[in-house]
């Protein structure tokens, strides 16, 4: 095989072709203002109105600030609606700092357990490098939130509020990650150099976790064991729920049957056959918790399921590649949002499957679908509750075109009562186990 460097003749050809393209005006605009400002298609917004034929009432917009907790915010935004209905209150938030505390502690344990499980792997192996790359990142998945709720419950934000370290997790994550990598080094050296067995190392692991707990308590405060929640309902009546545990609060005031919810994936292509179940190696937060499990269905079927759930006045947690063809200030997600092809003089032609295969797209962010506009029973736009504050979009709500849904939505969490019998049976399959670094193992931030 021969390799060729760029030649002088080729450079002359490139310059000639650029001159013939007559792109001086576009060049000047882009050089002065940048690609986004020149390529934005503002006419799209006239078609992307915030009016919907099905619209589920939800609470005020939340704000994850400088943290990667979108999956927690989306999940608590789904669950708080049940509390609001039961207590007849117009708005409330479940604490997002509360699951953050337990997620960091559980991820630390999950990481150290995986270090022990792979302790005979050589330094520099792909799996060792993978585990060390992000021991306790903020990201997560629906099933990971379920694991936290089943073990620790939930509590109102008034009971366990935000702190500087929950609203901006960077420093806290940095120092816990530093300790976890140090712990991994210590455990592996004791095994490799002093021949300590895994069982002999476990007491040391417990001391390590105690240190992580200490750091979390300093940064976030210790989570409540029991609490009292006071509120005023829609009739302006005062209410008090006293001396209740977070698990009791979930059981009584949220009450969702979490086992009934299924993560429905939609990723086409030969790597991910439809009507199959999938899991991902080393993807979890709670050791011994529910395995992250997906069933893969065509995107049109996913949309049918989402519409069924919305039609029953129930919102939908979903995961997408939010940075693709979206305009955050106005809260618009549309494949027609940017005329980049015209500005740059090229076409972008990869399919959804090709974008995944070649590293261009994967799930990056979780939000909540709260509405849809149907024309002749077909969707043309969707209402999305984001967690980036109320200063963008329609007071924090985004609008998503149906074409954008097709191309960049990867996951929706659906009550299995809306699935067919054959679709439910997919869950009984031995799942295809994807490698830890597979794109479908990405975490929502």
Steps between C-alpha positions, in 0.01 A plus 500: 500500500638840404430831673513841341549844652310803373681626189552850360284411200216395728523825695479697175192299403335564838563875471358506146185311605446735795538806276248355254249443781459879538474471877653837589182642654439191712868487591493858624186443706631180660840651573332795671213326681569125507316202353201491741402864454515479121338160455206525742163453330268727698205422272482154661387653828178627343404137438616379842235661718430393857145383433417132535194281454611285796663686787557351846517757778832494680684701762722805477825464307797376701869583462784251528747789473863394461448131560435196282187391683248528216397136547422569866314821421299330226415207729403720796295718263305189399455384859409835655180509292369210708574690823333813364185304412480320832561810713309734265785749472579706191874460507779333693839346436643177624856542620759439231785534751366202696545242220829671410645416843405134476596473133854621573537261793356206305708577191809508720416154631415376149834631374701339780316170456588505131862576585498189720327293231763600243795504736698252289463711188829667405542874540417662169249236390196640325259409780729640771541823308123515449423456870754765598381749237195622694441324833211718620390728218170683545325318214246225535210299365137442595575158650778650709252747647260214571779324689548805721128545566446135588784510751474854640163648401446870424437818695380853420755763406389708800629221723837448329579812293773579251851593610788662314640153430175355366438797271860489376641151545837558334719544809326230704528255210863593447609413852289186535636382165853571620439288811339216303792478260734505799295221660515297178877542492528389863278193457674386183848548646412308816374215283784505249791566735388358834272228360199616703181319402177679415348390831800635688455834323131542583548654848721763338229566241255570783737762645530657157122528467483660844733773374280554194194528727685762705580707189139480381366599841732803508391605149130416505402448863387167640174374347195482728404172663154636583349838426193723526356662187265799520302642208195706401261340249293653218220580747752690715479234770813433701628143509772321694651157443697418812769250594516315167793325334595566136395148401165540676453836325557338160265211573219721628526818291669393175386140489612415147560132431851539369519138384233584242723746313707387203791681334415488131798564276482606137826460318498358145774309323654152507673560835167533676231273351140593578283285727805405705601573861832666583714569802844657537796366697595701809204737456339559839532692824376263773682171548235228488238744369275462198693439181469775238285331236366633170272366232566639152199599288456706180463873559143512364398242758672697776300809401177299509581388854588853614170632360307225680659592831443874446138430406456348846622829652841354584831659405799315353866495607717487187863521387634677192804664342392849601788693345413401145316764293354674803488867596507532878406870543165446327462137607462359149616155387455456125701341220424818302634733772832566328584559133856384557511309172426816302741712700790254479425376149468133584242236590481293819359163405557238771205296621414461868669159508811635327526791743502254791748266329744779421492688829287794388195442719382329818269573789629799697207648692176393669184711505123447527247497217184667628301557181457437129319668214314258274384581147286225346618280789866556406744697719671808362649645820553405863507696826812440710563586864870573539700565819706800392297771673214720379701772322510305172237358268138544605570565869736203491293273277642393164322406178626201302414433136390152402794469260736582787331228708568251220867586473617580852272331756650174622299394804158535660379351828159341449255326731494144372119497499526690169725235344368205304530152646782422257686817598476412869640155422817664364585574864518125563778453243861454600613855418775574254785627717670802348854601588549761771610761245209441260309820406183356653678506835515878495364686802264796500652821634 
